[in-house]
Amino acid sequence: RFRTPEAAPLEYATTQNNLGAAYARLAEVRDREANLERAIA
């Protein structure tokens, strides 16, 4: 099941926040610049 901003805005926002946090944490251990760019996106 896909979460879209139109169908489930809160769940979509939560998923995007979690992805950003995961990339930010990953940047702490490898490929810092690329993972921080992913976190921002």
C-alpha positions in Angstrom: 0.0 0.0 0.0 1.3 3.4 -1.0 0.9 6.5 1.2 0.2 9.6 -0.8 -0.1 13.2 0.5 -3.7 13.3 -0.8 -4.9 9.9 0.5 -3.1 9.9 3.9 -1.4 13.2 4.6 -0.4 12.4 8.2 1.0 9.0 7.5 2.8 10.3 4.4 4.4 13.1 6.5 5.4 10.6 9.2 7.0 8.3 6.6 8.9 11.2 5.0 10.1 12.3 8.4 11.3 8.8 9.3 13.2 8.5 6.0 14.9 11.8 6.6 15.9 10.8 10.1 17.2 7.4 8.8 19.4 9.1 6.1 20.7 11.6 8.7 21.7 8.8 11.0 23.3 6.9 8.1 25.3 10.0 7.3 27.0 9.7 10.7 28.7 6.4 9.7 29.1 6.6 5.9 28.9 8.7 2.7 28.1 11.8 4.7 27.4 14.3 1.9 25.2 12.0 -0.2 23.1 10.8 2.8 22.6 14.3 4.2 21.4 15.4 0.7 18.9 12.5 0.8 17.8 13.5 4.3 17.1 17.0 3.1 15.2 15.8 0.0 
